[in-house]
């Protein structure tokens, strides 16, 4: 190659969006000589800004999930700090989310939900009295989904079916069902369903179509690992 770029690399990553940056950083962190290519003048994909005329657009993520505090690190924080050595000051987002929507059965729903497993369950019980039993079961199902995913990742394709059946039975039972199927099976109150499924939009598929497994993993990591933004 010209311009002083070496011709031999262990890996070449095309595109410096979030996925490309993560892939390249992971490869480099493992000691591989990595070339990252990007046709735009800035790396970051939608996690950056761009200018059109006199306007600057900021389409980036408003917060980072699966991050966690220093004493309970999520996968993203472990990647950025422990594996890559990124030294950035992070600010914890104070609450999980606020949901304001019309209530199809009259009035409206206005709920501010906290981070933390028990805190989330308790607050939802305040908004929807009687919801604690079904919400607790839902959260525990989500926890098992995350644990099962962690086991599958650690097994690197050599998982033991007996372990899955013994340790993660609910993960297997719910794997083929939608989010709405699971909510209905738990007989969760209508208003509680609306509040707990607020982040379905991050997956781009409605609650009647989205996989419970995928939503459950996202939801549990979000409320337990919290969200952070760089200062």
C-alpha positions in Angstrom: 0.0 0.0 0.0 1.0 3.6 -0.5 1.0 6.5 2.0 3.1 4.6 4.4 0.5 2.0 5.3 1.9 -1.5 5.7 0.6 -4.1 3.4 0.4 -7.0 5.9 -2.2 -7.2 8.7 -3.6 -9.9 10.7 -7.1 -8.5 10.3 -8.8 -5.8 8.2 -12.1 -4.2 9.4 -14.1 -2.2 6.9 -16.3 0.5 8.5 -15.6 2.4 11.7 -19.1 2.5 13.1 -19.9 1.1 16.5 -19.6 -2.5 15.2 -16.4 -1.9 13.3 -14.8 0.0 16.2 -15.7 -2.8 18.6 -14.4 -5.5 16.3 -11.2 -3.7 15.6 -10.6 -2.8 19.3 -11.3 -6.4 20.3 -8.8 -7.8 17.7 -6.2 -5.2 18.7 -6.7 -6.1 22.3 -5.8 -9.7 21.5 -2.5 -8.6 20.0 -3.5 -8.8 16.4 -2.2 -6.2 13.9 -5.4 -4.6 12.8 -6.3 -2.1 10.0 -9.6 -0.2 10.4 -10.9 1.5 7.2 -13.5 4.2 7.1 -14.5 6.4 4.1 -16.0 9.1 6.2 -13.8 11.8 7.8 -14.9 10.8 11.3 -15.0 7.4 12.9 -18.0 6.4 15.1 -20.9 5.9 12.6 -24.1 7.1 14.3 -22.2 7.7 17.5 -20.9 11.0 16.2 -22.2 14.1 14.6 -22.4 15.6 11.1 -23.1 19.0 9.6 -25.6 19.8 6.9 -25.6 23.5 5.9 -25.8 25.6 9.1 -27.1 22.7 11.2 -25.2 20.1 13.1 -27.0 16.9 13.8 -26.2 14.7 16.9 -27.7 11.2 16.2 -25.5 9.4 18.7 -26.6 7.1 21.6 -27.8 9.0 24.6 -26.4 6.5 27.0 -24.4 3.2 27.2 -26.1 0.1 28.5 -24.5 -3.1 29.9 -21.8 -0.8 31.4 -22.1 -1.1 35.2 -20.3 0.7 38.0 -16.7 -0.1 38.8 -17.6 -2.7 41.4 -20.1 -4.5 39.1 -18.8 -4.1 35.6 -20.9 -5.0 32.5 -19.5 -6.4 29.3 -19.1 -3.0 27.7 -17.1 -1.5 30.6 -14.9 -4.6 30.8 -14.2 -4.2 27.1 -13.4 -0.5 27.2 -11.4 -0.4 30.5 -10.0 -3.8 31.2 -9.3 -5.0 27.7 -8.6 -1.8 25.8 -7.4 0.4 28.6 -9.7 3.4 27.8 -9.3 6.1 30.5 -12.5 8.1 30.5 -14.6 9.6 33.3 -18.1 8.2 33.3 -21.3 9.6 34.7 -24.1 7.4 35.9 -27.6 8.1 34.5 -29.9 8.7 37.5 -32.9 6.6 36.4 -33.7 3.9 33.9 -36.4 5.8 32.0 -39.6 7.9 32.2 -42.6 6.7 30.2 -45.4 9.0 29.3 -48.1 7.5 27.1 -51.8 7.6 26.7 -53.5 4.8 28.6 -55.7 3.0 26.2 -58.1 2.3 29.0 -58.4 6.0 30.0 -56.1 8.7 31.3 -52.4 8.4 30.8 -49.4 6.6 32.1 -46.5 8.7 33.6 -43.9 6.5 35.2 -40.3 7.1 36.2 -38.5 3.8 36.7 -35.3 3.3 38.7 -32.3 1.1 38.2 -31.8 -1.9 40.4 -33.7 -5.2 40.4 -35.6 -4.8 43.7 -36.0 -1.0 43.2 -37.6 -1.5 39.8 -40.0 -4.1 41.2 -41.0 -2.0 44.2 -41.6 1.1 42.1 -43.7 -0.8 39.6 -45.8 -2.1 42.6 -46.3 1.6 43.6 -47.7 2.4 40.1 -49.6 -0.8 39.7 -50.6 -2.3 43.1 -50.7 -6.1 42.9 -48.1 -6.3 40.1 -45.2 -7.4 42.3 -45.7 -11.2 42.0 -45.9 -11.3 38.2 -43.1 -8.7 37.8 -40.8 -10.5 40.1 -41.3 -13.7 38.1 -40.7 -11.8 34.9 -37.4 -10.3 36.2 -36.2 -13.7 37.4 -37.0 -15.2 34.0 -34.9 -12.4 32.4 -32.1 -13.1 34.9 -32.1 -16.8 33.9 -31.9 -15.8 30.2 -28.8 -13.7 30.8 -27.2 -16.5 32.9 -27.9 -19.0 30.1 -26.4 -16.7 27.5 -23.3 -16.4 29.7 -23.0 -20.1 30.0 -23.4 -20.6 26.2 -20.7 -17.9 25.5 -18.3 -19.5 28.0 -18.8 -22.9 26.5 -17.7 -21.6 23.1 -20.0 -23.9 21.2 -19.3 -27.0 23.4 -22.3 -26.6 25.7 -23.7 -29.6 27.7 -27.4 -30.2 27.0 -27.8 -31.7 30.4 -26.5 -28.5 32.0 -29.0 -26.4 30.0 -31.9 -28.7 31.1 -30.8 -28.8 34.7 -29.7 -25.2 35.3 -31.7 -23.2 32.7 -35.1 -24.9 32.2 -37.1 -21.7 31.9 -34.7 -20.4 29.3 -35.4 -23.4 27.2 -39.2 -23.3 27.8 -39.6 -19.6 26.8 -37.1 -19.6 23.9 -39.8 -20.0 21.2 -42.2 -17.5 22.7 -42.8 -13.8 22.1 -42.6 -11.2 24.8 -46.4 -10.9 24.8 -46.8 -14.6 25.2 -44.7 -14.6 28.4 -46.5 -11.5 29.8 -49.8 -13.1 29.3 -48.7 -16.4 30.8 -47.6 -14.5 33.9 -51.0 -12.7 34.0 -49.2 -9.4 34.5 -51.6 -6.4 34.9 -52.1 -4.3 31.7 -50.5 -1.1 33.1 -47.5 -3.0 34.4 -47.0 -4.6 31.0 -47.0 -1.1 29.4 -44.4 0.2 31.8 -42.1 -2.8 31.8 -42.0 -3.1 28.0 -41.2 0.6 27.3 -37.9 -0.2 25.6 -39.3 -2.6 23.0 -38.6 0.2 20.5 -34.8 -0.4 20.9 -35.3 -3.8 19.2 -37.5 -2.4 16.5 -40.2 -5.1 16.8 -43.4 -4.8 18.8 -44.2 -6.9 21.9 -46.4 -9.3 20.0 -43.5 -10.2 17.6 -40.3 -9.7 19.5 -38.6 -12.7 21.1 -38.9 -12.8 24.9 -35.3 -14.1 25.0 -33.9 -11.1 23.2 -35.9 -8.6 25.1 -35.3 -10.3 28.5 -31.6 -10.2 28.1 -31.6 -6.5 27.1 -34.0 -5.6 29.9 -32.2 -7.4 32.7 -28.8 -6.1 31.7 -30.2 -2.6 31.5 -31.9 -2.4 34.9 -29.0 -4.2 36.8 -25.9 -2.8 35.1 -27.4 0.7 34.7 -26.5 3.2 32.0 -23.6 5.6 31.8 -22.4 8.5 29.6 -18.9 9.9 29.2 -18.3 13.2 30.8 
